[in-house]
Amino acid sequence: MTAMKLESYAAGQWIGPGPDARAIASAVTGEEVAIAGSALDFQAMLDHARFTGGPNLRAMTFHDRARMLKALAIHLGERKDRLYELSLHAGCTKADSWIDIDGGIGTLFVFASKGRRELPDAHVYVDGGIEQLSRNGTFLGQHILTPLQGAAVHINAFNFPVWGMLEKLAPTLLAGVPAIVKPATATSYVAEACFRMMVESGILPEGAVQFIAGGTGDLLDRLTPQDVVSFTGSAATALMLRSSPHILQNSIRFIAEQDSLNASILGPDAGPGTPEFDLFVKEVVREMTVKAGQKCTAIRRIIVPRAVEGDVIEALKAKLSRTVVGDPSAEGVRMGPLASLAQRRDVLEKVAVIGQEAECVHGDPDAFSVEGADAKKGAFVPPMLFRCPDPVGAASIHSTEAFGPVSTVMAYDALDEAVALANRGGGSLVMSLITHDPDVARDVARGAGAWHGRIYINDRDSMGESTGHGSPLPHLTHGGPGRAGGGEEMGGVRGVFHYMQRTSVQGSPNMLGAVAGTFVPGSKTFETDRHPFTKPFEELQLGETLHTKPRTVTLEDIEHFAHFTGDTFYAHMDEDAAAANPFFPGRVAHGYLLLSFAAGLFVEPSPGPVLANVGLDGLKFMKPVSPGDSIAVALTVKRKTRRTDTYGEVRWHVVLTNQDGETVAEYELHTMNAYAGAS
Ligand code: NDP
């Protein structure tokens, strides 16, 4: 085949390979499939991101950007076959590519959905509640997040050219920050094809994304404190890059996701014959062989009760011996080659190190069969299983990551020893525990939580729907302490905040409200001559308030409500028992009665733009209401969020006060309101 000439995308231009371009070989045949390495003006790229991409993205709200991610996901989904084809050169079976390609597209969808559900249709994210800093409430504090005004430089690993790119792009773009993507050269032809689809879609604004096929030159030395580096790869490269004086002097954010000696523990309860034993064997084999073990989350250390060590090894060997290795496009092949010959050399060197402390019980790299390909020309290795006789005394099995289908069995006597062994990895992305005993789950999570970014617990109850030890999910944090890099990615909207600055803002309620785009209690309110329930979504204004007339709560009301609903709790029905309760002066009105009366006071009953009451948040009953007291309601427009083309969500601040002006209850009501002409 003719080698693909990979292009960079810099400042809106496609730029082909330069004189220093590198050849990239097929992992299966060793033939040259692509060349990459453009000569680029990195300052111009950063300027394009800072002065074109950033302003374009920041002009959009979180919801605009979320809709953009969804459109992008749909666009890529319609073109993914080409990416599957290209991934064959990288040694990926269809199942491997599914994780990379469909997994990446799925991640875009999840962020698109979370962005619209969990972030406001606004430019600023309000983090947490108002802090009362003064007695009379005229001076308050709150935290806000705004997008960084620089560029995010994404340096990605070779093993997931699509997912690795999209799982970083989704939170970055949702935050409103432009990205410069640098894929690992070995599989950059897959990343480039996917990136090109995104640019050609026209969905992203100018400057939102740029692409480097090849090296980063002096890019990192040109970064400023408004830029972020998000890196995935080896610990050695991460250390080299993050410890550069320029990065350190400027406190440039550096998110790292690197090597990880992930462990899986078989619980003491899960012996042969239990569903958990079979599940454990299946998960370990899957983690060893999917992507030929080239997953940052793969199981490298298999920690099992000493009594069943032999059974585990036999069961693993039986399954591993059925793994057909070969050309991923050949019929029946379950495991392809490593991504490159360099990667094979690296894995075999690491295997030799592991071999000094552990015996190989399965898999000989000098003698194994390869289906449909030349074992010497492609980067093939067999699955290799080791057993370490003295895991407590050993060192390199806990620190050497052979980034391939390689894992070591180690036995434990007591559960705390298993936990200690798992923690010897020095910080991992994920550890798993297969047990049906909740006490074991509790003890392991308490003992191991601090050392692992994710703990995956599985048993007979969850195995039918579980997502797999090795699958980082966009909803959950991906990253780990120490050896794993100390970074965090994804984790739902938490991942978006890595590309934003948290700022505490102090001021009066009016000032904080203006900054956050929301009504802050204590700000100025106003009334209009029309009931707010008669106004379409667009006409409602923040701070607009309806003050109702008062209503007296009688003993008959309380008794009627008690018998009608069945809530005859003593505090409402028994004067002596209620008076003996330190919270009540005697019989009091039900909280739910007050809520119902509040609705009765503030609704406008005629058909109109209010479509539905969809819930309430933050309900607090602050003072009891006794028979004879009266209540009145203030209903204020607090926040408005567009939802569809025909309606939006209105959040109302609702305050119930008594005849003395004291607040008796407070909550936030959510309604769906139609736009003008849509009701
Ligand atoms: P590297 O750390 O060498 O490369 C990772 C990324 O960093 C690639 O995009 C690479 O680009 C880039 N890079 C390398 N040097 C520089 C530099 N000086 N400046 C800027 N960018 C740079 O890892 P490899 O991909 O070679 O894999 C090596 C080992 O890393 C594996 O064997 C495995 O142990 C570990 N690894 C861990 C992963 C994880 O997810 N935790 C994933 C992949 C690997 P280029 O390709 O152009 O050199």
Boltz pocket constraint, residues with backbone or C-beta under 6 A from the ligand:
constraints:
  - pocket:
      binder: B
      contacts: [[A, 155], [A, 156], [A, 157], [A, 158], [A, 159], [A, 182], [A, 183], [A, 184], [A, 185], [A, 186], [A, 214], [A, 215], [A, 216], [A, 232], [A, 233], [A, 234], [A, 235], [A, 236], [A, 237], [A, 238], [A, 241], [A, 257], [A, 258], [A, 259], [A, 260], [A, 295], [A, 296], [A, 297], [A, 346], [A, 401], [A, 402], [A, 403]]
      max_distance: 6.0
